[in-house]
């Protein structure tokens, strides 16, 4: 379930019946009544997560499992988006198939974040609307936990897990200072842009992004600092 703040609708998808049959219907609650708005889109499933992406105005769904027989559940790794009228399959790549993970929308990054899942996974991924980027690989292994975004402190807060732990964790997945364009890569873009700014700060304020050592100049010292992280997608 997720709340679409732009349309004022709470969106519900799928789940299991009392007899264990997986569903694929989509319903919306407007504060007075439920309306079934779709019965097509993602395959029937349970244990999935949804979060509303306020920047792009869509509800994002990831993963879950589809019961296929006793002890034969199929874990899913597909990403879908609901725009209020139709579901669209956006990706089948990124995080590995899982269920009982946690998902929340990070307002600071304008990204949907997932963390953990069955079986006791501890990785963290961010969805930017077109692709998933792994943000951390070695977090605390959890599943069936709760997670929400604390906007006052710009942190993701998690509680508990499938082992009935009462542990509280905070994820503050900010971007390293050298990832200037915040694409989860420290790459040739940063080098090219830094070189354009050589000698131009403080004349051009936008170049202040590359003054990593805060000496009010963009120069070789900043390039050296950048090269220490020039390793492609980072994981922690």
C-alpha positions in Angstrom: 0.0 0.0 0.0 1.2 3.5 -0.7 -0.4 7.0 -0.6 -0.5 9.0 -3.8 -0.3 12.6 -2.4 -0.8 14.3 -5.8 -4.1 12.5 -6.4 -5.2 12.1 -2.8 -5.6 8.3 -3.3 -4.3 5.4 -1.3 -3.2 2.6 -3.7 -3.4 -1.1 -2.8 -2.1 -4.0 -4.9 -2.2 -7.7 -4.6 -1.7 -9.9 -1.5 -3.0 -13.3 -0.4 -6.5 -14.4 0.3 -7.2 -16.3 3.6 -6.8 -19.5 1.6 -3.4 -18.5 0.3 -4.3 -17.5 -3.3 -2.2 -14.6 -4.6 -4.1 -11.6 -6.1 -3.2 -9.1 -8.8 -6.0 -6.5 -8.4 -5.4 -2.8 -7.8 -7.7 -0.7 -5.5 -7.8 2.9 -4.5 -9.2 4.5 -1.3 -10.3 8.1 -1.5 -11.2 8.5 2.2 -14.8 7.4 1.7 -14.8 4.2 -0.4 -12.7 1.6 -2.1 -12.7 1.4 -6.0 -11.1 -1.4 -8.0 -9.2 0.4 -10.7 -7.4 -2.4 -12.4 -7.0 -6.2 -12.6 -4.1 -6.3 -15.0 -0.4 -5.4 -14.6 2.1 -7.1 -12.3 1.5 -10.8 -11.8 -0.2 -12.0 -8.7 2.0 -11.7 -5.6 2.4 -11.1 -1.9 5.3 -9.9 0.2 6.1 -7.0 -2.2 6.6 -3.4 -1.4 5.3 -0.1 -2.8 6.3 3.6 -2.3 5.1 6.8 -3.8 7.7 8.8 -5.8 6.6 12.3 -5.2 9.0 13.8 -7.8 7.6 11.8 -10.7 4.1 11.3 -9.4 4.0 7.5 -9.6 3.7 4.6 -7.2 6.6 2.2 -7.5 6.3 -1.6 -6.8 9.1 -4.0 -6.4 9.5 -7.8 -5.9 7.5 -10.1 -3.7 6.7 -13.8 -4.2 4.2 -15.8 -6.2 3.0 -19.0 -4.5 3.6 -21.9 -6.9 3.1 -24.8 -4.5 4.1 -26.0 -1.1 7.6 -24.7 -0.3 8.0 -23.6 -4.0 7.4 -19.9 -3.9 8.8 -17.9 -6.8 10.6 -14.8 -5.7 10.3 -11.9 -8.0 12.6 -9.0 -8.9 10.6 -6.9 -11.3 9.9 -3.1 -10.9 6.5 -1.6 -11.9 5.0 1.9 -11.7 1.4 2.9 -11.4 0.5 6.4 -12.7 -3.1 6.3 -11.5 -4.4 4.7 -14.7 -2.1 1.9 -15.8 0.8 -0.2 -14.6 4.1 -0.1 -16.5 6.9 -2.6 -16.3 10.1 -0.5 -15.8 12.8 -3.0 -15.1 13.7 -6.7 -14.5 17.3 -5.8 -13.5 18.8 -4.5 -10.3 18.1 -6.0 -6.9 17.9 -9.7 -6.8 14.5 -11.3 -6.5 13.2 -11.1 -2.9 10.1 -10.7 -0.7 9.5 -9.1 2.7 12.0 -6.4 2.1 11.3 -2.7 3.0 10.8 0.3 0.8 10.5 4.0 1.3 10.8 7.2 -0.7 13.8 9.3 0.3 12.8 13.0 -0.2 16.4 14.3 0.0 17.6 12.1 -2.9 14.2 11.9 -4.7 14.7 8.2 -5.0 12.9 5.1 -3.8 15.1 3.0 -1.5 14.7 -0.7 -0.8 16.6 -2.6 2.0 17.0 -6.2 3.0 14.5 -9.0 2.3 14.1 -12.8 2.3 16.4 -14.6 2.8 18.0 -12.3 5.3 19.5 -9.9 2.7 21.4 -6.8 3.8 21.8 -4.8 0.6 20.4 -1.4 -0.1 19.3 -0.1 -3.6 18.0 3.2 -4.9 15.6 3.6 -7.8 15.8 6.9 -9.8 13.0 6.2 -12.2 15.0 4.5 -14.9 17.5 2.1 -13.2 18.5 0.7 -9.8 21.8 1.6 -8.3 23.3 -0.5 -5.4 24.0 1.9 -2.5 25.4 -0.6 0.0 26.1 -4.3 0.0 26.9 -5.2 3.6 24.1 -3.9 5.8 22.5 -5.7 8.6 20.7 -8.8 7.1 17.0 -8.3 7.8 13.6 -9.3 6.4 10.0 -8.6 7.3 11.1 -5.3 8.9 9.5 -1.9 8.7 11.1 1.3 7.2 10.0 4.9 6.8 11.7 8.2 5.9 12.2 10.8 8.6 12.2 14.1 6.6 13.3 16.3 9.6 16.6 14.4 9.9 16.9 13.2 6.3 17.3 9.6 7.4 15.6 6.2 6.7 14.6 4.5 9.9 14.1 0.7 10.2 12.7 -1.4 13.0 12.7 -5.1 13.7 13.1 -8.1 11.4 11.9 -11.6 10.8 13.8 -12.8 13.9 11.6 -10.5 16.1 14.5 -8.2 16.9 13.6 -4.9 18.4 16.7 -3.2 16.9 16.4 0.3 15.3 18.7 1.3 12.5 19.1 4.5 10.6 20.2 4.7 7.0 21.7 8.0 5.9 22.6 7.2 2.3 24.0 10.6 1.4 26.2 10.9 -1.7 30.0 11.1 -1.3 31.2 14.7 -1.9 32.9 13.7 -5.2 29.7 12.4 -6.8 28.8 15.9 -8.0 25.9 14.9 -10.3 24.5 12.4 -7.8 24.2 9.5 -10.2 25.8 7.0 -7.9 29.0 7.0 -10.0 32.3 8.8 -9.5 33.3 8.8 -13.2 34.6 10.8 -16.2 31.7 13.3 -15.9 33.2 14.7 -12.7 36.7 14.9 -14.2 35.5 16.7 -17.3 33.4 19.2 -15.3 36.2 19.8 -12.8 38.6 20.6 -15.6 36.2 23.1 -17.1 36.1 24.9 -13.8 39.9 25.1 -13.4 40.6 28.7 -12.3 36.9 29.8 -12.6 35.9 29.6 -9.0 34.7 31.9 -7.4 34.0 33.7 -10.7 31.4 31.0 -11.6 29.5 30.0 -8.6 28.4 26.6 -10.0 32.1 25.6 -10.0 32.1 25.7 -6.2 30.8 22.1 -6.3 34.4 21.1 -7.3 36.2 22.9 -4.5 36.5 19.7 -2.5 39.2 21.0 -0.1 37.4 24.3 0.5 40.4 26.5 -0.4 38.3 28.7 -2.7 40.0 27.4 -5.8 39.3 24.6 -8.3 42.8 23.2 -9.1 45.0 20.2 -9.2 44.5 19.5 -5.5 40.8 19.0 -6.1 41.5 16.8 -9.1 43.8 14.6 -6.9 41.0 14.2 -4.3 38.5 13.3 -7.1 40.9 10.6 -8.5 40.9 8.8 -5.2 37.3 7.8 -5.8 37.3 7.3 -9.5 36.2 3.7 -9.4 32.7 3.6 -11.0 29.6 2.8 -9.0 30.2 2.8 -5.3 28.6 0.4 -2.9 29.0 2.0 0.5 
